[in-house]
Amino acid sequence: MKFAVIKERKSPPDKRVVLTPESCKNLLKNYPTAEIVIEASEIRAFADTEYTEVGLEVCKSPNDADVMIGVKEVPIEALVPNKSYFFFSHTIKKQPYNRMLLQAILAKNVTLYDHETLVDKHHNRLIGFGYYAGVVGAYNALRTIGKKWNCFELPMATTLKGRTELNASLTKIALPVLKIVLTGTGRVGQGAKEVLDAMNIKQVSVSAFLSQSFETPVYVQLDVLDYVTRKDGSGDSKDDFFTNPTAYRSTFKKYTEAADVFIAGHFYGKGAPYFFSRAEAKAANFKLKVVADISCDIDGPVACTIRPSTIDEPIYGYDPTTESEVNFTNPKAIAVMAVDNLPCELPRDASEGFGSTFTKTIIPAFFNGDQDGILARAKMTENGALTPAFSYLKKYVDGLE
């Protein structure tokens, strides 16, 4: 089995990679019959020389490989027919902008495994960059606080060499007395929590957060049942919420009346209640002044997230009164950080974490007959057709929806 680490061609450039030099070394050590070739790239966070230094071949065309492994969408013209590919295709939610890509994948007889579809038998995601989205998202939230209240300066994460420098920069600032609400307890929430803890911000209980005043900055981390409840009052449970999200209503209003800062690290499912609406953001007792929306669902559950922002220009302002974008320094504005590709700001660290998991969890399936069904569950296309699990995309592919 020959694997290729392919060059990222999507614009804006993405410096991340699935298999780092260290991951490749470990893969070859554990599976001596495997081969790996690296497609030359001038933008990758790991230089070509870092791969050659560990004995790997770097070439201009890896088209003789069996499995092509990338991060972002592969441009249609770069797809090699009759190959297997791993990348984030952004098609499983019927994204209109990638319909032609999925059509081309089928036309070129490409076997597609989307990183998002790599799940265990309980359909839990096995791999992703969520942890580093949480890390960078929380760091950018702190950076936004400094800019909104003009109380300190943090460098952009992209100017730092990695997580160590990021943590070091946090020791040089002091937060004003603020209340921060963090949603999410998964990979994103855990990454964000680690950054807040690195700042020695005190974590408090929900009841204390809502009822008490503090002389130092504090934060509360919320799970779903902390901010939703069944409409009929029949009793709340996480399993029921994920099965019947439309049966629940939001109770997040009590946090918008207590918190200064909202870091949104939750997963938002279709039909779930919004955290707050545009109308609710107009209320006199609505207190939020900084929102770091790591989840970045546009015109969705976080009303002030009206567009994604960019790594170069990560912050914009939202005026609740006019429901329009303004300068984030405007006293009336909520400062919104809604970068939708946060892990790109720490590409080496994010790649190392992703690569380690990929080699330990996904690669074995190629050598053990896919005994756990990982590849079978993830396979979206084969022999020029959608697999049964993804047949729901047929009308989308045909342009009928």
N, C-alpha and C positions, 0 to 999 in steps of 0.2 A: 504494500500500500504506500503510495507516494502522495505526500501532502505538500501543498504550496501555500506559503504566506504571501498573499497578493498585495499589490500596491493600492493604497486608497486614492481613488480618483474623484470622489465627490467634492464639490465646491460649496462652502468654504472647506479648506483642507482639514483633515482629521489626522492628528499625529499618533493616535492610539493604534495598537496592534493586538491581535488575539494571542499570538505565540511570541513571547520574548526570547532572546537568546537562551536564557536560563530554562524557560519552559521547553524549548526545543531540545536542549541537552537532556532534560529529564525524560522527555518522550522517547528519545532514541535509546536511552539507557534501559528503560523499562520494556521497550519493544524493538529489539535489534533488527527485526525484519522490515521495520518502517524506514521510509526515506523522507527527507524534508528538503525542499528547495525554497529559497527566498527571492521574491521578485524585487529587483533594485528599486529603491525609493529615496528621494531627496528630502521628503518631509517627515518621515517616520521618526518618532521620539527616540528610537534605537537606530543608530547609524548602521549602514551596511557593514562597516568594518567590525562592529560589535558581533555580528553574526559570523563573519569569516574568521574572527579570532577564536571562536569555539568550534571551528572546523566545518561550518556550513557553507553550502554553495549559494552564491548570489548571482542571479542571472537576469537578463532583460526580458526573457519570455519563459514562463513556467508551464507552458501549455501541454507538456507531456505528463503533468501530475494528474492524479485521479481525483483528488479532493482539493478545492480551492477555498481558502479560509481568509475572510476579511471581516471588517467591522461594519462600515456603512454600505448603502446600496451600491451595487456595481452598475456603472452606466451600460445601457443596452448594447452599445457598440463594442464594449469590452468583454461581454459575456462570451465565453468559449463554449460552443455547442457540445452536447453529450458529456458534460462534466457534472460533478456534484459540487455544490457551493454552500458555504455557511456565511451568512451576513444578516444584518438587520434589514429586512426588505421593506418594512413599514407598509405592508399590504393586508395584514390579517384583520385590521379594522376597516377594510375597504377604503383606504385613503385614496381619494380621487387622483392625486398627483402622481401616484405610482401604478396606476392601472396599466399603462403601456409597458412598464417594466415586467409585471407579472405576465402579461400577454407574450412578451418576448421570451421570458423564461420557458413558457410552454412551447412556443414555436421553435425554440432552439434545443428542445429536449433536455433541458437542464433539470437536475434533481436538486431541489432547494430545501435546505434546513435553515429555518429562521432561528436566530439565537433566542428569540422570545418564545418559540415553541418547544424548546428543550425543557421538558418537565418530567417529574417523577410520576409514579403510578397514581398519585393523588392529585396530579396536575399542579403541583407547586413548581415554580420556576427554579431551575437548577443553576442558572448562570445569568450574570448581568453586571452592569456598571453602577447599580443603584447605590451601593455603599459609598462610592466616591462622589456620586451626585449629592448625597447627604452631607459629606465632608465639605465639599466646595460650596454647596448651597448655604450651609450654616456660616462658613467663613464669609461668604458674600453678604449674608444677612448682617453680620457684625460690621463689615466694611460699610454697608449702607447706613447703619446706625451712626457711625462716625461722620458720614457725609451729611445725613439728614439733620443731625443736631450740631454739626460742626464742632465735635468734641475730641476727635482723634483722626489719624490717618493710618490706613492699612494699605500695603502694596497690593496690586493685582496679583492673584494667585499665579497667573501665567508668567510673572517675573521671578517666581521662586523656583528653586531647583527641585522641590518635592515636599513631601509631607513634613519632614523634619524642619525645614525652613518655615513652613506654614505655621507649625506649632510654636516655633521660636518667635515668630512675629506677633503671636497672640499674647506673649508674656510682656510685651512692651506697651500695652495699652490698658486703660482702665475704663470700664463701662460706667455710664451714669446709672442712677437707680431706676431700673426699668423692670417691667414684668413681661416675660417672653412665653408665648404658648407654642409648643411644638406638637404637631400631629403626626402620627405614624410610629409604628414600633417594629417595622420590617427593616430591610437592609438600609433604606434611605434614612429612616428615623434613627437607626443605630449610628450611622455615620455622622448625622447631625448632632446627636447627643454627645458623642465623643468630643466634638469640637467645643460644645458648651461646657462640658466637664473639664476640658483642657484649660478653659478660662477660669476655672474654679467658681463658676456661677452656681449658686445653690439651687438644687432641685427640691421642690416642695410638693405637697399633696394637692389634689384638686380643691378640697375644702379650704385649705390654707390660702391657696392662690386666689380664690374667689372672695374670701372674707377678711383677709388680713392685709395690713400694710407692712412694708419691709424697709430697712435702712440700707440694704444692698440689693443688687440685681438678682432676680430669681427666675427660674423657669419651671414649667410643668409640662410633662410629656403625656399626651392623651392617646388612648386607644379608642376604637370606634364607639363603644358604648358610653364613653365619657361625653360624646357630643351628638348622639342620636337616641331616639326613643320611639317605640311603636306608637302609631297614631291612635290605636284603639286601647292602649294601656294594658294589653294582655300579658305583658312580660317581654323583656328584651333578651336576646342572645346573639352572639356573634354569628353563629351558623345560620340562624334565622335571618339576620340582617343581610348576609351575603346571598342568601337564597331569595329573599323577598325585600329588596332595598326600597321599593316603592311604598311598602307598608310603614316606613319610618319617616319621622320628621326631624329636622335639625334642632338641637338645643344649644348651638354654638353661640347664640346671642350673648349669653352670660359671660363668655370669654372676651367678646369684642368690647364689652363694657368694663372689663377689668385689665386687659392686656394692652401694652404699648406696641408690641412686636408679635407678628405671627409668622412662624416658619412652617410652611405647608409641606410635610413629607409623607403624607398619606397616599394610599392608592384610591383613586376615585373610580367606582364602577358605574356603569350605565344604570340610570334610574335611581341612584342614591340621592338623598337630599343635598341641596347646596349648603355650604357653610354660612354664607351670608349673601344677600341679594343687593342690587344697586339701591333699592329703596331703603333697605336696612342700613346701608352705609351712610345714608343722609341723616340718620337719627342723631339728636343732640348728644346722647350718651354713648355714641360709637367712638371708641377711644383709639383704635389702631392707627399708627402713623408710619409703620414700616411693615411691609409684607414681602417675605422671601418665598415665592411660590416655586418650589422645586418641582412639584408635579406639573405645573405649567399647562393647565387645561384652559384654552382660550375661550372667553365669554362663557365660562362654566361655573363651577362651584365656588370659586373665589372671585367675586364680582369685579374687583379692581384689576384683575389680570385681563387686559383688553388686547394685548399682543405679546408675543415673545420678545425678549430683549436679546442683545448680543454680548459676546465676551468683551468686545471693545467698548460697548456702550450698555452696561448691564442694568442701569437704573433709569426708570422714567417715573413721572408723577401722574397720579389719577385724582382728579377733583370730583368728589362724590356729588357735589351740588350740580355741576354741569354734565357729569358723566363723561368727561372728556380728558384727554391727555394734556398735562401741563408740566412745567418744570418741577422736578421733585423737591426743590428747595422752597417752593411756594408754601406758606404756612397752612393753607387749606388742603394741601396735597397729601395723599398717602404715597410714600416712596415705595415703588414696586420693583423688585428684582425678579425677573422671570426668564433667565437664561435657560434655553431648552437643551443645551449640550454641555452641561456643567463638568462632567468627567474629563472633557478635553482640556480643562485648565490644569490638570495634574496628569498628563498623559502617561508618564512612565509608571507612576504609582498605580494608576487605574489599570494599565496594561498588565502589570505584574500580578495584581490580584485576579484579574480575569483569566490570564494565561495559566496560573496555578490551578484554578478551578477547572478550566477546560481540559487540561491534561489529566487531571485526576478523575474527573467525572464523565467527560464525553468521549475522549479518545479510547478508553478501554472497550467501548461498545463495538469498535471496528475490529477488535481482536478476540472478543469472547462470544461472537455470534449474536451480539445485541441481546444478551440474555435478560436484561432488564427492560427491554422494549423502548429504550430512550430514542434511538434513531427512528424506529417505526412510528412512535408518537409524533416526532418532530417533522417528519417528511411531509412537505406540502405538495410537491409535484414529483411525478415520475412517469417516464414514457410518454411525455407530451400531454399529460392530463393531471388534474387535481386529484390528490388522494382522497378516499372517502371522508376522512375527518375534516377536510377543508373544502368539501363540495359546496358548502354554503357560499363560497366565493364565485360560483359559476356565473351568476347573473352579473356580478361586479365585473368579472373578466369580459363578459359579453357586452358590457356597456348598458345593461338593462336596469342597473341601479347604482 
